[in-house]
Every structure is written in structure tokens, then in C-alpha cells.
Amino acid sequence: MGRHADEQRRRGVAAWPIVTGVSVVVIGGLLIAYFIFLSKDAASTDTSCTSSRTVEVIAGLEAAPVVTE
């Protein structure tokens, strides 16, 4: 029976499964590091309210749009 490879070549694993596996591990590690960074950043940020604001809302067809600064 004939072979398509010469005598110096050996059987091996194709490159795409190795590249895919390494890519999945790298992307997974980056995502985990990103979420850890986000959780530490969110824990250090003070999100409590320190003041209050009142917003008046006028609704209806006859209400004229008024914008003031």
C-alpha cells in the first residue's frame, strides 16, 4: 500500500486543534482576569448617593417642551 508522506515525515496532530486549544485558554484567561479586575474596581468605588435632585415631569399632548439650564 502506498503512502502520501515520505520516510522523514511522521504522523502527528494537525496544527488547528493546537492553535484552537491555546486560543481558548488564552481568551479564557483574559476574560477571567478582566472580570477579577472589574470586581476589584467595583468594590473600591463608592456608589452611595450624597445628594438629592428633583426632576419635574410634565406629560400630556398640550405640554410644551421646555428646556432650561
Residue pairs with C-beta under 8 A, 6 or more apart in sequence:
5 11
58 66
